[in-house]
Amino acid sequence: MQFRVLCRGGLLSLRGMAATVCAALLLAGCGGDDAAGKKDGPDFARLDAFPSTYSIEQSRPVLISGATLLTGTGEKLENTDLLLKDGKIARIDDGIKAPRDALVVDGKGKWVTPGIVDVHSHLGNYPAPAIESSQDGNEMTAPNTAEVWTEHSVWTQDPQFPLALAGGVTTLQILPGSANLFGGRSVTLKNVPGRRVQDMKFPGAPYGLKMACGENPKRVYGGKGQAPSTRMGNVAGYRKAWIAAQDYKEKWEKYAAEGGEEPERNLELETLAGVLNGDILVHNHCYRGEEMAVMMDISREFGFQISTFHHAVEAYKVADLLAKNNVCAAMWADWWGFKHEAFDMTEANIAIVDQAGACAMIHSDSAVGIQHLNEETAKAMVSAQRAGFDIGPEHAVTWMTLNPAKALGIADRTGSLEKGKMADVVVWSGNPFSVYSQAEKVFIDGELMYDRDNPARQPRSDFELGIIEAEGERL
């Protein structure tokens, strides 16, 4: 018990192995059964192969009183109380009485939002320091590397995770890079310290499949004298892979129904079959409008759903098609022009997609940008207003919370301030869409994981511990 108290009071100020063990005690526990509720037949997603062990030990309720709430459901509630209890959002109301043992946060003058969800990150796979030996995001050995799982490259000690936490990011999807037609599986993480990636895995979140269209795969492999070297070669490569995946899926389904000789497992085709089975979500790097239209045609041909186009600089050109096909677009506020396919940009991109009725969101694809997604969202909101769209903070907040949660298949659990959802909450010093505001407190599942006013609640990875002190002594 004494060690547990030490862990509760000084988790983030401990050093070395003590910090690692202490983080493990805080986060390890009952975990979640990722395989619960799975369908009959072959389990192509293999949810139980590397199961989530994520859990946060609950300490005490939290009452945030008298704040301005952006719920993520289109509401702005002023002078309102928010009660977090047992890891969930328990109540939103006026005049809530604090439970006897609660942590009470004075919300006067503060704004509160759901935790930010970044649908496109490479933290852990491209960690700091950015040296060649730690760059593990792109398996550039074949156009189709659907067999690789990005979680097996995640370095949990990446010091960029706590920097993202300080920016209000509570959930993030780690994707493979975009060198290949099929880059491999993604993983969704809760932004908490962990000894291993499974301690961070969002329990029950579906896997994603990273695909890429356009310049990247044709440049990488055309430059090697291989296929694909053109956009038509890209499309042929997708279609060949899906044909093989259909055949693989049918063999395993026949075996499950009729028995006989067990088919040989193929990790590459297993992931693609998981997409065809509806258990793995497609996240597609794609810039140009006509290429997004082609990818949606391919998805119809083979009977799978695209979750989200990422980067999507020309999404505004096909906004109606995105809405019709129930496909999201993850975009930047104003990052464009760095290569030909990223040239034809409008800063009203997010707003145009949103107003067409499609699912629109901000994303980072950057270890720096992920620290400022509230500001990126603010830029997109102001660009929308300049373009004549009546979009205020109560709607724009969905671009960094609820819509990315939808894209990841976890909107029933996080992304908005609603009773019963995970208590992933950020307390801001003011309007989160002001450049002068900061994330003051960040709660994940109701636990205070970051406190700008308390150094003991400002996480540091083991990799940083000692290095920062040594630098300070040298200076």
C-alpha atoms as one frame of an Amber mdcrd trajectory, in Angstrom:
protein
   0.000   0.000   0.000   2.831   2.383   0.777   4.301   1.788  -2.679   0.906
   2.426  -4.293   0.642   5.753  -2.445   4.127   6.654  -3.638   3.051   5.759
  -7.155  -0.082   7.885  -6.939   1.715  10.911  -5.549   4.976  10.819  -7.454
   4.552   8.731 -10.564   5.821  11.297 -12.995   8.701  12.606 -10.901  10.352
   9.222 -10.301  13.433   8.160 -12.217  14.579   5.185 -14.251  13.121   1.781
 -13.475  11.042   3.098 -10.608   9.129   5.321 -13.015   8.605   2.443 -15.421
   7.335   0.064 -12.732   5.137   2.786 -11.282   3.592   3.530 -14.664   2.929
  -0.153 -15.075   1.071  -0.298 -11.766  -1.060   2.672 -12.744  -1.890   1.364
 -16.199  -1.910  -2.405 -15.858  -4.942  -4.176 -14.542  -7.970  -5.989 -15.776
  -7.524  -4.832 -19.403 -10.146  -5.390 -22.069 -11.227  -8.429 -24.013 -10.609
  -7.201 -27.568 -12.078 -10.387 -28.995 -15.420  -9.920 -27.246 -18.386  -9.925
 -29.552 -16.448 -11.107 -32.602 -18.303 -12.638 -35.506 -18.663 -16.312 -36.279
 -16.209 -17.610 -38.854 -12.548 -16.782 -39.469 -11.024 -14.075 -37.280  -8.966
 -12.296 -39.926  -8.415  -9.305 -37.643  -6.629 -11.519 -35.044  -7.656  -9.223
 -32.226  -6.366 -11.670 -29.634  -2.868 -12.008 -31.113  -1.476  -8.950 -29.304
  -4.314  -7.994 -26.955  -4.657  -4.661 -25.233  -3.574  -4.649 -21.601  -4.581
  -1.012 -21.160  -6.282  -0.029 -17.919  -6.126   2.955 -15.580  -6.575   2.391
 -11.868  -9.360   4.683 -10.720  -8.597   6.969  -7.763 -11.300   9.562  -7.087
 -14.092  11.474  -8.821 -13.414  14.814 -10.506 -15.740  17.805 -10.542 -15.011
  20.624 -12.984 -17.268  23.477 -11.936 -18.568  26.551 -13.732 -16.720  26.116
 -17.026 -17.671  26.702 -20.663 -18.159  23.283 -22.259 -17.820  22.477 -25.950
 -19.444  19.058 -25.889 -18.513  17.873 -29.373 -22.200  17.336 -30.107 -22.850
  20.864 -31.354 -23.489  22.450 -27.961 -21.735  25.234 -26.092 -22.720  25.159
 -22.430 -21.686  28.129 -20.301 -21.158  28.103 -16.524 -21.717  24.343 -16.436
 -20.403  21.573 -14.197 -18.888  18.298 -15.389 -18.580  15.257 -13.111 -16.136
  12.441 -13.917 -16.537   9.226 -11.975 -15.256   5.657 -12.369 -13.473   6.616
 -15.573 -16.646   7.853 -17.251 -18.494  11.095 -17.770 -21.112  10.794 -15.035
 -23.081  14.029 -15.237 -23.284  17.392 -17.033 -25.433  19.951 -15.229 -25.556
  23.119 -13.141 -24.903  23.078  -9.415 -23.501  19.565  -9.128 -22.454  18.808
  -5.564 -18.935  17.439  -5.341 -18.596  13.918  -3.926 -16.779  13.914  -0.606
 -13.433  12.683  -1.930 -13.526  14.452  -5.306 -10.816  16.497  -6.978 -12.531
  19.848  -7.588 -11.310  21.992 -10.486 -12.495  25.605 -10.535 -13.629  26.074
 -14.124 -14.454  29.765 -13.911 -13.063  31.385 -17.049 -11.930  27.973 -18.336
 -13.159  26.067 -21.378 -13.531  22.292 -21.486 -13.483  20.026 -24.534 -13.310
  16.305 -25.177  -9.773  14.988 -25.501  -8.269  15.605 -28.939  -8.125  12.573
 -31.238  -5.419  12.558 -33.922  -6.322  10.159 -36.701  -2.901  10.377 -38.385
   0.291  10.153 -36.354   3.668   8.431 -36.607   4.787   8.930 -33.001   6.778
   5.970 -31.773   7.515   4.848 -35.334   9.414   8.036 -36.169  10.486   8.980
 -32.652  12.834  11.621 -31.341  15.758  11.710 -31.669  15.279  11.355 -35.441
  18.164   9.060 -36.227  18.252   6.424 -38.945  18.279   3.484 -36.563  14.910
   4.487 -35.082  13.007   5.249 -38.304  10.611   2.310 -38.458   7.493   3.589
 -40.212   7.961   2.436 -43.817   8.609  -1.184 -44.799   9.820  -0.260 -48.297
  10.537  -3.791 -49.473   7.448  -4.449 -51.614   4.439  -2.492 -52.888   2.206
  -4.661 -50.691   3.335  -5.083 -47.093  -0.096  -5.605 -45.571   1.487  -8.256
 -43.352   3.284  -5.740 -41.111   1.659  -4.243 -38.005   2.775  -0.752 -37.059
   2.447  -1.485 -33.326   5.519  -3.706 -33.612   7.588  -0.608 -34.393   6.156
   1.704 -31.723   8.813   2.849 -29.250   6.762   3.681 -26.190   9.571   5.828
 -24.768   9.262   8.376 -27.584   9.424  11.750 -25.757   6.988  13.159 -28.315
   4.053  11.337 -26.675   4.049  13.569 -23.568   4.453  16.658 -25.756   1.272
  15.664 -27.593  -0.426  15.097 -24.246   0.468  18.653 -23.223  -1.404  19.764
 -26.351  -4.560  17.948 -25.255  -4.203  14.766 -27.360  -5.681  11.802 -25.504
  -6.058   9.290 -28.382  -4.036   8.837 -31.547  -3.765   6.416 -34.446  -0.250
   5.328 -35.350  -0.002   4.548 -39.065   2.681   3.037 -41.266   4.170   5.368
 -43.842   2.946   5.932 -47.390   5.659   4.356 -49.526   3.541   1.320 -50.426
   0.186   0.575 -51.992  -0.576  -1.332 -48.791   1.591  -0.154 -45.930   0.315
  -2.441 -43.153  -1.921  -2.285 -40.111  -2.361   0.780 -37.930  -2.992   0.827
 -34.194  -5.029   3.207 -32.020  -3.437   4.214 -28.706  -4.455   6.042 -25.560
  -1.793   8.661 -24.842  -0.523   7.249 -21.562   2.855   5.967 -20.354   3.408
   2.285 -21.012   6.215  -0.221 -20.801   4.950  -1.909 -23.963   2.627  -0.860
 -26.718  -0.118  -3.172 -25.472  -0.327  -1.060 -22.306  -1.332   1.853 -24.556
  -3.661   0.103 -27.012  -7.172   1.524 -27.011  -9.232  -1.472 -25.823 -11.507
  -2.816 -28.533 -10.517  -0.279 -31.184 -10.541  -1.827 -34.659  -7.323  -2.113
 -36.596  -6.795   0.048 -39.658  -5.124  -0.727 -42.980  -2.893   2.012 -44.374
  -3.110   2.386 -48.144  -1.494   5.014 -50.355  -2.312   6.280 -53.799  -0.635
   8.795 -56.063   2.970   9.866 -56.214   4.552   8.004 -53.319   4.273   4.313
 -54.304   4.918   4.941 -57.992   7.960   7.062 -57.152   9.414   4.595 -54.638
   9.080   1.512 -56.835   9.325   3.153 -60.262  12.617   4.588 -59.058  13.800
   1.028 -58.448  12.721  -0.088 -61.910   9.812  -2.037 -60.424   6.039  -1.875
 -60.642   4.151   0.279 -59.990   5.712   3.186 -61.834   2.481   4.911 -62.860
  -0.903   5.679 -61.343  -2.483   3.017 -63.561   0.112   0.612 -62.170  -1.008
   1.600 -58.669  -4.618   0.723 -59.467  -3.666  -2.590 -61.061  -1.698  -3.434
 -57.919  -4.679  -2.736 -55.655  -7.029  -4.834 -57.770  -4.671  -7.815 -57.988
  -4.298  -7.778 -54.206  -8.054  -7.600 -53.574  -8.702 -10.465 -56.008  -6.210
 -12.602 -54.076  -7.782 -11.520 -50.783 -11.262 -12.496 -51.967 -10.007 -15.957
 -52.850  -8.235 -16.304 -49.494 -11.331 -15.208 -47.597 -13.539 -17.683 -49.450
 -11.162 -20.586 -48.729 -11.161 -19.877 -44.999 -14.906 -19.367 -44.862 -15.445
 -22.671 -46.656 -13.075 -24.373 -44.214 -14.929 -22.832 -41.252 -18.266 -24.033
 -42.612 -17.325 -27.453 -44.006 -14.039 -28.477 -42.405 -11.455 -30.443 -44.355
  -7.831 -29.495 -44.866  -6.937 -26.225 -43.181  -5.754 -23.527 -45.630  -2.277
 -22.109 -45.167  -2.147 -18.818 -43.276  -0.895 -15.769 -45.170  -0.345 -12.647
 -43.052  -0.622 -10.273 -46.003  -3.908 -11.688 -47.267  -5.216 -12.102 -43.729
  -5.175  -8.342 -43.203  -6.862  -7.681 -46.543  -9.479 -10.330 -45.787 -10.119
  -8.544 -42.488 -11.002  -5.446 -44.505 -13.327  -7.434 -46.763 -14.886  -8.927
 -43.628 -15.595  -5.443 -42.267 -13.341  -5.795 -39.211 -10.386  -3.654 -40.347
 -10.831  -0.032 -41.442  -9.168   1.436 -44.545  -7.186   4.651 -44.036  -6.069
   5.878 -47.434  -3.311   8.423 -48.086  -4.704  10.280 -51.111  -4.374  13.885
 -52.297  -6.145  14.305 -55.628  -9.886  14.368 -56.103 -10.073  12.034 -59.086
  -7.890   9.494 -57.301 -10.245   9.478 -54.324 -13.078   8.811 -56.799 -11.113
   5.898 -58.287 -10.441   4.444 -54.836 -14.148   4.611 -54.010 -14.859   2.781
 -57.284 -12.390   0.059 -56.255 -14.029  -0.239 -52.852 -17.387  -0.810 -54.537
 -15.901  -3.363 -56.932 -14.588  -5.482 -54.074 -17.223  -4.721 -51.476 -15.281
  -2.937 -48.742 -15.695   0.436 -47.047 -13.071   3.183 -46.983 -13.073   4.869
 -43.594 -11.009   7.960 -44.346  -8.908   9.670 -46.988  -5.863  11.245 -45.335
  -4.234  14.531 -46.398  -7.053  14.865 -48.966  -5.899  18.258 -50.272  -8.474
  18.100 -53.083 -11.309  16.647 -51.000 -13.372  19.760 -51.667 -13.604  18.692
 -55.333 -15.337  15.415 -54.425 -17.099  16.457 -51.212 -20.466  15.244 -52.496
 -18.998  11.839 -53.390 -17.491  11.538 -49.912 -20.877  12.237 -48.357 -22.649
   9.806 -50.704 -20.170   7.016 -49.962 -19.951   7.713 -46.208 -16.203   8.360
 -46.385 -14.394  10.767 -44.050 -11.614  13.169 -45.014  -8.704  14.048 -42.706
  -7.064  17.300 -43.803  -4.615  20.011 -42.865  -5.662  23.590 -42.240  -3.117
  25.191 -44.564  -0.320  22.743 -45.375  -0.023  22.404 -49.139   2.187  22.955
 -52.192   5.143  20.821 -51.106   4.691  18.509 -54.120   2.623  18.549 -57.292
  -0.308  16.493 -56.024  -0.589  18.768 -52.982  -0.732  21.976 -55.006  -4.427
  22.607 -55.742  -5.467  23.571 -52.214  -8.066  25.816 -50.629  -7.933  26.734
 -46.960 -11.719  26.257 -46.869 -11.183  22.562 -47.660 -12.366  21.232 -44.295
 -15.390  23.527 -44.245 -16.468  22.621 -47.779 -16.305  18.893 -47.010 -18.141
  19.477 -43.743 -20.899  21.559 -45.300 -21.422  18.927 -48.014 -22.506  16.576
 -45.244 -19.341  14.478 -45.157 -17.248  13.665 -42.089 -14.417  16.229 -41.952
 -11.528  16.499 -39.524  -8.091  17.933 -38.814  -5.036  15.684 -38.592  -1.351
  16.245 -37.936   1.016  13.791 -39.700   3.591  15.757 -37.727   5.249  15.431
 -34.354   5.087  19.233 -34.047   1.607  19.726 -35.493   0.113  17.205 -33.073
   1.034  19.561 -30.225  -1.141  22.342 -31.697  -4.193  20.676 -33.225  -6.473
  23.133 -31.433  -4.715  25.983 -33.251  -4.851  24.110 -36.555  -8.585  23.657
 -36.043  -8.894  27.363 -35.247  -7.210  28.250 -38.542  -9.625  25.991 -40.425
 -12.580  27.561 -38.599 -11.474  31.105 -39.440 -10.877  30.121 -43.080 -14.418
  28.731 -43.133 -15.802  32.002 -41.801 -13.853  33.999 -44.388 -15.349  31.764
 -47.082 -18.828  32.588 -45.826 -19.589  29.501 -43.748 -21.247  30.100 -40.386
 -19.100  27.796 -38.267 -18.412  28.514 -34.610 -16.364  26.794 -31.902 -19.221
  24.496 -30.861 -19.136  22.893 -34.324 -15.436  23.231 -35.179 -14.484  21.242
 -32.078 -15.912  18.122 -33.753 -13.132  18.371 -36.324 -10.578  17.469 -33.642
 -12.650  15.204 -31.395 -15.814  13.405 -32.497 -15.166  13.087 -36.239 -11.703
  11.519 -35.894 -13.211   9.176 -33.292 -15.807   8.196 -35.909 -13.049   7.550
 -38.441 -11.354   5.212 -35.948 -14.540   3.342 -35.055 -14.490   4.499 -31.420
 -17.043   7.344 -31.397 -19.343   5.309 -29.179 -16.682   5.515 -26.439 -14.836
   8.818 -26.831 -14.777  12.061 -28.812 -17.603  13.957 -27.075 -18.732  14.997
 -23.613 -21.701  12.683 -23.121 -22.818  10.672 -20.134 -21.304   7.210 -20.098
 -18.405   7.935 -22.433 -14.753   7.686 -21.445 -13.756  10.668 -19.349 -11.175
  11.935 -21.859 -11.312  15.642 -21.103  -9.170  18.766 -21.554  -9.429  21.882
 -19.388  -8.175  24.915 -21.329  -7.086  28.247 -19.859  -9.539  29.983 -22.214
 -11.135  29.510 -25.614  -9.170  26.581 -27.103  -9.279  28.308 -30.489  -7.317
  31.278 -29.205  -3.566  31.271 -29.733  -3.247  32.510 -26.144  -4.929  29.448
 -24.582  -3.178  26.388 -23.270  -4.243  22.950 -22.137  -3.999  23.238 -18.358
  -5.259  19.797 -17.331  -5.737  16.618 -19.368  -7.779  13.712 -18.032  -7.744
  10.258 -19.604 -10.443   7.913 -18.355 -10.998  10.346 -15.505  -7.401  10.316
 -14.278  -5.311  13.476 -14.280  -2.506  12.558 -16.676  -1.211  16.098 -17.276
  -1.302  19.215 -15.108   0.487  22.321 -16.343   0.711  23.605 -12.758   2.172
  20.408 -11.279   5.531  19.088 -12.550   4.756  15.720 -10.933   1.899  15.382
 -13.438   3.905  16.246 -16.520   5.055  12.892 -17.901   8.609  12.246 -19.002
   9.702   9.074 -20.718  12.556   7.062 -19.255  14.599   8.042 -22.303  14.430
  11.708 -21.273  15.126  11.169 -17.586  18.696  12.097 -16.799  19.311  13.608
 -20.234  17.415  16.781 -19.362  19.174  17.010 -15.994  22.568  16.452 -17.580
  21.928  19.180 -20.140  20.884  21.554 -17.371  24.063  20.862 -15.376  26.197
  21.402 -18.457  24.525  24.725 -19.168
